[in-house]
Amino acid sequence: MEVDDLLRKLESDLLEPSNRSDSRFLDLVVADEFREFGSSGRLFDKASLIQALLNESLHEKIVLSEFAVQALGAEASLVTYRSTRQASSELPQQSVRRSSIWIKREGRWQLIFHQGTLIPTVG
């Protein structure tokens, strides 16, 4: 599998409710030194991210678009994309621009950095 396809799959996997509630999966995919600047403005490390994901109660569908991968070296890549949460009875549709840095260690890719920036709705 090409790196671009693999990283798209990993990003998609991280948005799946079954994976977001699987601490073993999250521990394997998220690097120990992980940092995130969330679209909420919160700062997360690995432990706080996993805790937040395990405590999620809403499991709405999220669609990826505008997906791009830029190699930062042989074993590091920058991923950028737009995520759109579909509207539900509980929440309106919401789009976020996202960026992730993935590194390859011991033959597997891990997420080391992520940032989400909320796209304001017009109207």
Helices and strands as residue ranges (DSSP letters): H 3-15, H 17-20, H 23-29, E 30-37, E 43-45, H 46-54, E 62-73, E 76-85, E 94-105, E 108-119
